[in-house]
Amino acid sequence: MPSVSDTTLTSPQQRRKRIIMAEPRGFCAGVERAIGMVEKALELYGAPVYVRKQIVHNQHVVSELEKQGAIFVDSEDEVPEGSICVFSAHGVSPAVRGNAVDRELKVIDATCPLVSKVHQAAIRSSGAGNKILLIGHANHEEVEGTVGEAPEDTIVVETVEDARRLEFEPGTNLSYLTQTTLSLDETKDIIDELTRRFPDIKGPGSDDICYASQNRQNAVKDIAAQSDLVLVVGSDNSSNSVRMVEVAIRQGTQSYLVNDVSKLDERWLEGVESVGVTAGASAPEVLVQELVTRLTELGYGDIGSVTTTTEDVVFSIPGSLFAHAGTKPAR
């Protein structure tokens, strides 16, 4: 299987057609940690281990964990009382946590630490008497969890138009937070409008956009500038993957989201000499390499890469994962 270091040039046509791989791409530290926690839970406690929602937004990852004995459910109410229950990387609301306690579930919390940081910021902001404007998509699990920290004080702002429609009583203290997986350009426009309308609004101490989302978006911009077409490997419900497609299109390069190689429409390649390839933060590298293999079969034999930054972030699996040792999961 080709890797980014391969440069197979077997014909003039292949020299002309090339693949440009984005670095970094694919799994981020939070995703690796969450998947590792499910795998470790299965090792420690045996199957079944229940996971509330998709552990990360990628069906391939979910299917592989199901083969190992994980059972994915939409609600903690579907988990048998007393069973092991893993919360996904996107986080949950206090109401979900409370319900899990009431049902005596043995909880393993795989919430990404960067998402947890936003939760804590919401708690502090609400405690300080602020109304919170949460920039994000209302139906996204991460946003649902964050809103749950201060539901009476939080308003979700999805668009610049939403920001323009907001009205508050004089003297209302305001702050804003953002969903971690949004586009930097997308949040900038909304933040600019909020600060224009409400000059005293308080922002987070640091950018809420996670390092992985930012790095992958920057890398997409770089490969889009050198490509006729950009393919982003990721699932339809992966917010950060969808945002990457949008970033490429805003750069003026046609881009498509590809769940896996079976979703590659070869008509997209008509007249295309250079294809940029990247992957969302929840997409496994094996799916990228399968796509690259198919592209080389179609004549894209020159494979190179563009590196915008090197990631060295690691989130360790917490020791609390072992708290339920000796416990037999309910069946």
DOROSE-511577 format. One record per residue (C-alpha): chain; x, z, y. Coordinates in Angstrom, 3 decimals. Layout:
[A, [X, Z, Y]]
...
! end
This chain:
[A, [0.000, 0.000, 0.000]]
[A, [1.483, -0.942, 3.393]]
[A, [2.624, 1.734, 5.789]]
[A, [3.347, 1.507, 9.487]]
[A, [7.034, 1.036, 8.721]]
[A, [6.399, -2.158, 6.734]]
[A, [7.119, -5.472, 8.459]]
[A, [6.281, -8.103, 5.870]]
[A, [6.812, -11.547, 7.416]]
[A, [6.238, -14.181, 4.780]]
[A, [4.969, -17.100, 6.825]]
[A, [4.746, -18.328, 10.429]]
[A, [1.033, -17.493, 10.378]]
[A, [1.758, -13.908, 9.375]]
[A, [4.390, -13.602, 12.093]]
[A, [1.763, -14.631, 14.593]]
[A, [-0.866, -12.201, 13.309]]
[A, [-0.058, -8.524, 13.627]]
[A, [-1.430, -5.015, 13.240]]
[A, [-0.621, -2.372, 15.846]]
[A, [-1.014, 1.170, 14.502]]
[A, [-1.754, 4.011, 16.921]]
[A, [0.291, 7.199, 16.758]]
[A, [-1.123, 9.801, 16.645]]
[A, [-4.301, 9.068, 14.719]]
[A, [-6.466, 10.679, 12.048]]
[A, [-6.641, 14.315, 11.036]]
[A, [-6.046, 16.951, 13.697]]
[A, [-4.982, 20.551, 13.062]]
[A, [-8.545, 21.868, 13.243]]
[A, [-9.788, 19.359, 10.666]]
[A, [-6.890, 20.023, 8.298]]
[A, [-7.522, 23.762, 8.590]]
[A, [-11.273, 23.427, 7.927]]
[A, [-10.832, 21.193, 4.879]]
[A, [-8.077, 23.474, 3.600]]
[A, [-10.373, 26.486, 3.917]]
[A, [-13.055, 24.882, 1.733]]
[A, [-10.454, 23.885, -0.852]]
[A, [-8.937, 27.383, -0.833]]
[A, [-12.382, 28.982, -1.140]]
[A, [-13.083, 26.843, -4.215]]
[A, [-9.725, 27.893, -5.668]]
[A, [-10.296, 31.596, -4.988]]
[A, [-13.968, 31.997, -5.779]]
[A, [-14.847, 29.014, -7.937]]
[A, [-17.752, 26.638, -7.566]]
[A, [-20.214, 26.532, -6.053]]
[A, [-19.066, 27.165, -2.503]]
[A, [-21.754, 26.357, 0.054]]
[A, [-20.873, 24.658, 3.355]]
[A, [-23.279, 24.718, 6.287]]
[A, [-23.446, 21.144, 7.662]]
[A, [-20.606, 18.673, 7.085]]
[A, [-17.327, 20.584, 7.251]]
[A, [-16.070, 17.731, 9.457]]
[A, [-17.903, 14.564, 10.405]]
[A, [-16.673, 12.247, 7.693]]
[A, [-18.648, 11.298, 4.583]]
[A, [-15.506, 10.484, 2.576]]
[A, [-14.204, 14.029, 3.116]]
[A, [-17.590, 15.482, 2.206]]
[A, [-17.808, 13.427, -0.998]]
[A, [-14.317, 14.474, -2.113]]
[A, [-15.149, 18.156, -1.595]]
[A, [-18.446, 17.736, -3.445]]
[A, [-16.472, 16.484, -6.441]]
[A, [-14.534, 19.770, -6.341]]
[A, [-17.705, 21.881, -6.321]]
[A, [-18.703, 22.251, -2.671]]
[A, [-22.413, 22.082, -1.877]]
[A, [-23.358, 20.971, 1.627]]
[A, [-26.575, 22.267, 3.172]]
[A, [-28.296, 21.792, 6.528]]
[A, [-29.083, 25.467, 7.032]]
[A, [-27.754, 28.835, 5.937]]
[A, [-31.318, 29.491, 4.702]]
[A, [-30.586, 27.076, 1.838]]
[A, [-27.660, 29.167, 0.598]]
[A, [-28.559, 31.627, -2.187]]
[A, [-28.335, 35.223, -1.016]]
[A, [-24.926, 36.769, -1.643]]
[A, [-23.152, 33.402, -1.969]]
[A, [-20.005, 32.122, -0.284]]
[A, [-20.961, 30.172, 2.852]]
[A, [-18.468, 28.215, 4.957]]
[A, [-19.274, 27.480, 8.596]]
[A, [-18.127, 24.026, 9.665]]
[A, [-15.350, 23.203, 12.136]]
[A, [-17.971, 22.563, 14.843]]
[A, [-18.984, 26.216, 15.103]]
[A, [-22.358, 27.975, 14.958]]
[A, [-24.522, 30.070, 17.246]]
[A, [-24.812, 33.869, 17.110]]
[A, [-28.320, 33.384, 15.677]]
[A, [-26.863, 31.575, 12.665]]
[A, [-24.257, 34.295, 12.201]]
[A, [-26.938, 36.963, 12.377]]
[A, [-29.093, 35.174, 9.832]]
[A, [-26.118, 34.902, 7.474]]
[A, [-25.572, 38.662, 7.757]]
[A, [-29.255, 39.343, 7.071]]
[A, [-29.055, 37.199, 3.948]]
[A, [-25.839, 38.963, 2.857]]
[A, [-23.898, 35.729, 2.728]]
[A, [-20.143, 35.972, 2.287]]
[A, [-19.105, 33.974, 5.331]]
[A, [-15.904, 31.978, 5.736]]
[A, [-15.660, 30.742, 9.316]]
[A, [-13.864, 27.394, 9.615]]
[A, [-14.709, 26.902, 13.301]]
[A, [-11.893, 25.057, 15.069]]
[A, [-9.961, 27.528, 17.262]]
[A, [-10.383, 25.181, 20.229]]
[A, [-14.157, 25.242, 19.801]]
[A, [-14.022, 29.040, 19.526]]
[A, [-12.189, 29.066, 22.867]]
[A, [-15.141, 27.298, 24.496]]
[A, [-17.552, 29.803, 22.909]]
[A, [-15.576, 32.674, 24.372]]
[A, [-15.547, 31.006, 27.781]]
[A, [-19.354, 30.695, 27.629]]
[A, [-19.677, 34.391, 26.796]]
[A, [-17.400, 35.397, 29.682]]
[A, [-19.123, 33.079, 32.144]]
[A, [-22.590, 34.302, 31.231]]
[A, [-21.390, 37.884, 31.406]]
[A, [-20.132, 37.246, 34.923]]
[A, [-23.622, 36.152, 35.979]]
[A, [-23.023, 32.400, 36.063]]
[A, [-25.301, 29.582, 35.102]]
[A, [-23.312, 27.392, 32.710]]
[A, [-23.410, 23.605, 32.908]]
[A, [-22.245, 22.423, 29.487]]
[A, [-21.095, 18.807, 29.559]]
[A, [-21.821, 17.302, 26.166]]
[A, [-24.396, 15.771, 23.836]]
[A, [-27.368, 18.035, 23.247]]
[A, [-27.832, 17.082, 19.600]]
[A, [-24.195, 17.651, 18.617]]
[A, [-23.517, 20.673, 16.402]]
[A, [-20.700, 21.898, 18.629]]
[A, [-22.961, 21.907, 21.668]]
[A, [-25.766, 23.626, 19.769]]
[A, [-23.384, 26.405, 18.785]]
[A, [-22.013, 26.851, 22.307]]
[A, [-25.472, 26.889, 23.889]]
[A, [-26.404, 29.606, 21.420]]
[A, [-23.874, 31.973, 22.981]]
[A, [-25.900, 32.083, 26.221]]
[A, [-29.097, 30.073, 25.756]]
[A, [-30.894, 31.393, 28.826]]
[A, [-27.920, 30.660, 31.082]]
[A, [-26.835, 27.251, 29.746]]
[A, [-27.943, 23.773, 30.773]]
[A, [-26.609, 20.749, 28.861]]
[A, [-25.453, 17.907, 31.119]]
[A, [-25.128, 14.628, 29.229]]
[A, [-24.705, 12.088, 32.034]]
[A, [-23.811, 11.676, 35.684]]
[A, [-27.524, 11.134, 36.320]]
[A, [-28.247, 14.552, 34.785]]
[A, [-25.736, 16.077, 37.190]]
[A, [-27.431, 14.387, 40.142]]
[A, [-30.849, 15.789, 39.193]]
[A, [-29.757, 19.434, 39.001]]
[A, [-31.258, 21.831, 41.529]]
[A, [-30.515, 25.553, 41.949]]
[A, [-31.565, 28.328, 44.250]]
[A, [-29.064, 29.004, 47.060]]
[A, [-26.453, 31.517, 46.013]]
[A, [-26.597, 30.640, 42.291]]
[A, [-23.195, 31.096, 40.675]]
[A, [-22.266, 28.052, 38.603]]
[A, [-19.579, 27.205, 36.079]]
[A, [-19.019, 24.263, 33.765]]
[A, [-17.626, 23.784, 30.268]]
[A, [-17.249, 20.653, 28.137]]
[A, [-17.691, 19.628, 24.544]]
[A, [-14.184, 19.272, 23.134]]
[A, [-14.551, 15.777, 21.665]]
[A, [-15.734, 13.845, 24.706]]
[A, [-13.924, 11.033, 26.473]]
[A, [-11.695, 12.175, 29.318]]
[A, [-13.053, 9.395, 31.521]]
[A, [-16.622, 10.346, 30.647]]
[A, [-16.174, 14.012, 31.561]]
[A, [-14.256, 13.146, 34.736]]
[A, [-17.202, 11.263, 36.215]]
[A, [-19.596, 14.126, 35.489]]
[A, [-17.190, 16.799, 36.715]]
[A, [-16.594, 14.818, 39.922]]
[A, [-20.347, 14.712, 40.540]]
[A, [-20.788, 18.416, 39.819]]
[A, [-17.969, 19.420, 42.145]]
[A, [-19.288, 17.079, 44.833]]
[A, [-22.746, 18.604, 44.685]]
[A, [-21.670, 22.192, 44.035]]
[A, [-18.274, 22.739, 45.706]]
[A, [-18.097, 26.392, 44.561]]
[A, [-18.621, 25.624, 40.867]]
[A, [-15.991, 27.188, 38.600]]
[A, [-14.276, 25.198, 35.875]]
[A, [-12.565, 26.473, 32.746]]
[A, [-9.083, 27.921, 33.044]]
[A, [-7.774, 24.881, 31.159]]
[A, [-9.156, 21.528, 30.058]]
[A, [-11.749, 21.898, 27.303]]
[A, [-11.004, 18.434, 25.898]]
[A, [-8.999, 19.224, 22.781]]
[A, [-5.417, 18.056, 22.497]]
[A, [-6.275, 15.801, 19.542]]
[A, [-9.117, 14.023, 21.333]]
[A, [-6.948, 13.503, 24.388]]
[A, [-3.963, 12.258, 22.409]]
[A, [-6.046, 9.834, 20.353]]
[A, [-7.775, 8.480, 23.440]]
[A, [-4.429, 7.950, 25.168]]
[A, [-3.127, 6.154, 22.081]]
[A, [-6.216, 3.924, 21.995]]
[A, [-5.594, 2.901, 25.597]]
[A, [-2.030, 1.918, 24.703]]
[A, [-2.911, -0.195, 21.669]]
[A, [-5.937, -1.731, 23.411]]
[A, [-3.609, -3.079, 26.097]]
[A, [-1.646, -4.935, 23.402]]
[A, [-4.475, -5.988, 21.054]]
[A, [-7.215, -8.580, 20.896]]
[A, [-9.366, -6.213, 18.842]]
[A, [-9.301, -2.462, 18.115]]
[A, [-10.705, -0.993, 14.895]]
[A, [-11.382, 2.755, 14.849]]
[A, [-11.732, 4.303, 11.395]]
[A, [-14.349, 7.039, 11.511]]
[A, [-17.932, 7.968, 10.742]]
[A, [-20.932, 7.111, 12.892]]
[A, [-21.636, 10.808, 13.541]]
[A, [-18.052, 11.559, 14.578]]
[A, [-18.210, 12.108, 18.331]]
[A, [-14.467, 11.753, 18.905]]
[A, [-14.380, 8.490, 16.899]]
[A, [-17.270, 7.001, 18.864]]
[A, [-15.571, 8.013, 22.115]]
[A, [-12.401, 6.184, 21.023]]
[A, [-14.339, 2.957, 20.592]]
[A, [-15.774, 3.426, 24.073]]
[A, [-12.302, 4.024, 25.520]]
[A, [-11.000, 0.764, 24.029]]
[A, [-13.983, -1.208, 25.349]]
[A, [-13.460, 0.267, 28.821]]
[A, [-9.915, -1.061, 28.641]]
[A, [-11.409, -4.531, 28.220]]
[A, [-10.717, -4.906, 24.485]]
[A, [-13.446, -5.461, 21.908]]
[A, [-13.647, -2.505, 19.527]]
[A, [-15.648, -1.480, 16.475]]
[A, [-16.138, 1.712, 14.483]]
[A, [-15.362, 1.201, 10.786]]
[A, [-16.485, 3.868, 8.325]]
[A, [-14.251, 2.373, 5.651]]
[A, [-12.841, -0.995, 4.642]]
[A, [-16.183, -2.080, 3.161]]
[A, [-17.621, -2.079, 6.689]]
[A, [-15.050, -4.536, 8.047]]
[A, [-16.868, -7.641, 9.256]]
[A, [-14.341, -10.444, 8.908]]
[A, [-16.173, -12.452, 11.567]]
[A, [-14.722, -9.985, 14.094]]
[A, [-11.288, -11.445, 13.333]]
[A, [-12.068, -15.013, 14.390]]
[A, [-9.455, -16.029, 16.965]]
[A, [-7.842, -12.579, 16.823]]
[A, [-4.045, -12.504, 16.552]]
[A, [-3.421, -8.789, 17.093]]
[A, [-5.519, -5.924, 15.695]]
[A, [-5.088, -2.360, 16.896]]
[A, [-5.874, 0.228, 14.225]]
[A, [-6.493, 3.930, 14.719]]
[A, [-8.661, 6.718, 13.312]]
[A, [-10.768, 9.576, 14.582]]
[A, [-9.677, 13.168, 14.119]]
[A, [-11.828, 13.629, 11.011]]
[A, [-10.876, 10.378, 9.228]]
[A, [-8.464, 10.556, 6.254]]
[A, [-5.339, 8.399, 6.314]]
[A, [-6.263, 6.860, 2.954]]
[A, [-9.148, 5.040, 4.674]]
[A, [-6.759, 3.699, 7.310]]
[A, [-4.358, 2.387, 4.708]]
[A, [-7.148, 0.702, 2.757]]
[A, [-8.144, -1.103, 5.949]]
[A, [-4.542, -2.102, 6.629]]
[A, [-4.224, -3.453, 3.096]]
[A, [-7.249, -5.666, 3.598]]
[A, [-5.999, -6.897, 6.979]]
[A, [-2.642, -7.884, 5.436]]
[A, [-4.521, -9.804, 2.749]]
[A, [-6.252, -11.664, 5.581]]
[A, [-2.920, -12.706, 7.079]]
[A, [-1.992, -9.830, 9.390]]
[A, [1.439, -9.327, 7.878]]
[A, [3.415, -7.964, 10.838]]
[A, [2.771, -4.208, 11.062]]
[A, [4.096, -2.116, 13.907]]
[A, [3.175, 1.083, 15.697]]
[A, [2.873, 2.487, 19.190]]
[A, [3.604, 6.208, 19.619]]
[A, [2.257, 7.952, 22.718]]
[A, [3.104, 11.511, 21.701]]
[A, [4.164, 13.598, 18.704]]
[A, [1.806, 16.339, 17.577]]
[A, [3.171, 19.599, 16.203]]
[A, [0.057, 21.798, 16.447]]
[A, [-0.792, 23.770, 13.291]]
[A, [-3.732, 26.138, 12.814]]
[A, [-3.108, 28.492, 9.915]]
[A, [-5.748, 29.503, 7.396]]
[A, [-6.801, 33.060, 8.295]]
[A, [-6.141, 35.959, 5.973]]
[A, [-9.817, 36.893, 6.202]]
[A, [-10.490, 34.050, 3.778]]
[A, [-9.345, 36.418, 1.028]]
[A, [-11.814, 39.159, 2.047]]
[A, [-14.270, 38.257, -0.687]]
[A, [-11.662, 38.240, -3.488]]
[A, [-13.109, 39.486, -6.744]]
[A, [-16.583, 38.365, -5.728]]
[A, [-18.529, 36.170, -8.103]]
[A, [-20.444, 33.484, -6.190]]
[A, [-24.183, 33.376, -6.744]]
[A, [-25.430, 30.506, -8.877]]
! end
